[in-house]
Amino acid sequence: MQRAVRTVMVMNLNLRADEGDVFEFFGPRVGALNDIKIIKDKNTKRSKGIAYVEFQTVESAIAALSLNGQLLLNMPVLVKPSEAEKVGG
């Protein structure tokens, strides 16, 4: 369960955003990341505008929640707590 509390769900992600964009958005502001998973359509391989971001510490994940509404590639993102079973890992 430790992984679940270190993971946040990011919604309303710009469809052009990649893992590097997400890393640059969170890393300098809240701390080290373990993993970024952008959810993609199975057929088209295009982003669905949702990502799961796992941080190294619970404190970093909590800090990430404070970025809710901040702009990433000119779009305000929604940052919410996540559950491990949704990460698929």
N, C-alpha and C positions, 0 to 999 in steps of 0.2 A: 504493500500500500504506500510505501514511502515515495515511490515514483509518481503515484497519483497526486500527491500533495505538492510535488515539485513541477507539475505540468499545468499549463494554462491553454485554453482554447482561444484562438484568435479568429474572429469572424469579420465580414465585410472587408476582407483583404483584397487589394487591387489585384485583378486577374493576371496582371503582368508581373506581380511580385514573385521573386524566387527565394530560395533559402538564404542567399547572401543578403537580400534586402531585409528579410526578417531578422537575420543575425545583427545587421548594422542598426536596426531599430531598437532591439532589446539589449544587446551586449554591452555597449558603453554606458547605458543608463541604469541597468539593474544587476549586472554580473554575468558570470560564466554560464554558458548553455551547454547541455549535454546532447540535445537532439532537436531537430526541426523536421516536422513532417507536414508537407502541404498536401491536402486532399485533392486528388485529381479524378476526373471522370474516367471510368474504365475504358470507354470506347475512344474518346477524343484525346485523352491524356491532358486535357486542359484543366487548369485550376478551377476548383469550385468556390474559391474565395474563403476557404477555411484552412487553418493550420493548427497543429498542436506543437507547443514548444515546451521542452523539458529543460529545467534549470538544474544546476549542480546543488543548489541549496533551497530549502523551503523559504528562507528569507528573500531570495531573489525572485521566486515565484510570486510571493506576496507583493513585493515591490513592483513586479510586472503588472499587477492588477491596477496600479495607479496610473498606468499609461492608457487606460480605457479612454477612447475619444480622441487620442492624439493622432496626428496625420502620418500616414505611411504611404508614400507615393501619391500624395494629395488626396487621400481618402481617410476619413476617421475610422479607426479600427475599434472593434468591440473585443475586450479582453476579459475572459471569465475563467473561473476555476474549471478544472476538467476532472474526469474519472478515468482510471487506468484502462477499463474495458473499452473505452472509446478510442484509445491510442492505437490499439491493435498490435501491441508489441510485447 
